[in-house]
Amino acid sequence: MFEGWDEFYLLIGSAAAVLIGLIFVVISLMQDRSRSSVITGSKLYVGPIVLGVSFVLVLSAAALMPGMTARGFAAIAGLVALWGLARALMSIRGIGRLKDEVHWTDLWYYGVFPSLIYLALGFLARLVVGQGRDRRGRHARPAARHPQRVGPDHLDRAAIRSRSRLRAPRSGRLSQLLTLPDGLVDVRSTPWASRSAT
């Protein structure tokens, strides 16, 4: 699906995996702090970071999967957006409870900005999933990939539907105007071709 971007997603996914490992190394080095402060800090600060980097890893892996469709990728991105938004809202609530103990930017960098990013990701995923639907929510018909067979019945129905007359050119040869693949229609054998010659 993302042709030409394979190496980019491979690089980003690898970097995300390395960062997840480094975050756990940093957590293990926090032995000089009290257990309650480490648990609180990991819930409010480290947890969202690990989750965000894990989302980058998941989206990179999904982009590299062979045969991944745009709707499949959008569905995965939508799930990531919902999960991330729920986690960001939990961070906003948790950091909001610690008002005086934390810096005022923590609420913005760990709660509000990630929430906006996950909302944008969810909105874009919804646009991709909803693509190809008409106003009533039904799937629109895909465009024909191959030329359809055209015959006099089809042309007569099209003329009736548009409530206009099918006029033959005055020059006499309708076959000069239509370029159709071989074997679809012999224009000279249609009833309206004989009328055009007169």
N, C-alpha and C positions, 0 to 999 in steps of 0.2 A: 504494500500500500504506500509506504513512504520510500519510493524508489530514489536512490541517490543519497539517502540519509542514513543508510545502514551503519556506516562507520561512526557517525555522530551519536546515534543511539547506543551503539556498542560502547563507546567511550564514556558517555554519560552514565549508563548502567553500571559499568565497572567502577567509576568514581563513586557512585552512590553506595555500592557494596563496600568499598574501602572505608568510606565515611561512617557507615553503620558500625563496622568493626572498631574504628578509632573512638567512636562515642562510648562503646562499652569499655574500652581501655581507660578512658577518662573517668568513667563512673567507678571503676575498680580502684582507681588511685585516690579516691576521696575517703580514705580511712580515718583522717584526722578530724572529721566532722561528726556531729552526733547523728545517730541513726534516724531520728525523726526529721531533722533538717534535710538529710539526703533523700529520704522518701518523699517529702513535700516538694523539694526541688526537682526530683526526677519526674514527679507527676505533672508539675506545672511547666517545666522548662525542657527537660531532656526528652520526655515522652513525645511532645509534639514535633521536636526536631527529628527524632528517630522515625516517627510516623511519616513526616514529610519526605525524608530521604528515601524511606521505603516506597512511598508512592512514586517517586522518580524512578526507582528501580523497576517497579511493576509496570509503569507506563512505557519505559524503555524496552522491557522484555516483550510487552504486547505489540509495540511498534515493529519489533524484529521478527515476530512470528510469521512464518510463510502462510499466505492465504488469509491473512487478517483483513476483514472488510472495514470500511469506514464506520458502519453502524456498530460492528462488534467492538471496535476501538472506542467509539463514543459511549457505548454501554459500560465498558470498563472505566473510562474517565468519569462517567456519571456516578458510578459506585464510589470511586475514589473521592469525588467532590462531596458526596453526602457524608461519608465517613470522616473526611477531613473537616468539614463544616461542623459536624457534631463535636469533634475533638477541640476545635478552635473555640466553640461556644463554652465548652467546659473549662478551657483555660481562661477565658474572659471572666467567668464566674469565680474561679479559684483565685485568680490574681486580684480581682476586685475585692475579695474578702481580706486580703493582706494589705490593704491600702497604704498604711504608713511604713510597712516593712520593706516595700519594694520600690524601685525607681518608677516614676510615672510613665516612662517609655516602654516598660515591660508589657503593660496592657496593650499598647499599640503594636509592638513587634511580635508578641507571642499570641495575641488574640484577634485584634481588629484587622490587621493587614492579611494574616492567613485566611481569615473569614472572607475577606473580599476576593482573594485569589481563588478560594474554593467555590465561591459563588460564580465568579467569571468562568471557571472550568465547567461547572455544572450547566451554566447557560449555553456555553459553546457545545457541550455534549448534547444538550436538548435540541439545539439547532440542527446538528448533524443527524440525530435520530429522527427528527420531524421532517427532514428533507425528503422531498418526493411525495408529500401528502398534499391533498387539495384543502380547501377551506373547511370542509366537513370532517377532516381527519382521516379520510380514506386514502389509501395508496393510489397515487396517480399511475397511469399506465406508462411503462418505459417506452422510449422512442424506439422505433423499429431499427434494427441493426442492418437489415438487408432490405433492398428495395422490394416492396410488396408487388404482387402480381396485379396488373391493372387490366381491366376488361371493360367492355361496354356497359355491363350492369353496374359496375363500381362507379364509372364516370357518370352514368345517369342518376344514380342515387346521390352522388356528390352535387350534381347540378340541382336536383330537387331540394336537397337540404339547404343549399345556399339561396334558394329561390331566385336563381338567375338562369338564363338560357345559356346553353352551351353553344357558343357561336363558332362556326368554322371560319377560318381565315379566307379572305376573298381571293388570295393567290391560287387556291385550289389544292395545294398539296399539304395536308395536315401532317404527313409523315416527316416533312422537313423540319417541323417545329419540335416534334417530340423525339428525344433520344432515349430510347429504352434499351435495356440489355436484351440480347438475342433470346428469342423463344418466349418472351412475355406476351407481346401483343403484335399481331399484324394489323397495323392501323388501317391499311387499305381494305380490310375485310369487315370493318365495323360499319354499322348502318349509317352513322353520321358522317363517315368519310365519303360515302357516295353522294351525300347531300352537299358536301363542301366543294365537290368538283363542278357542281352546276352553278 
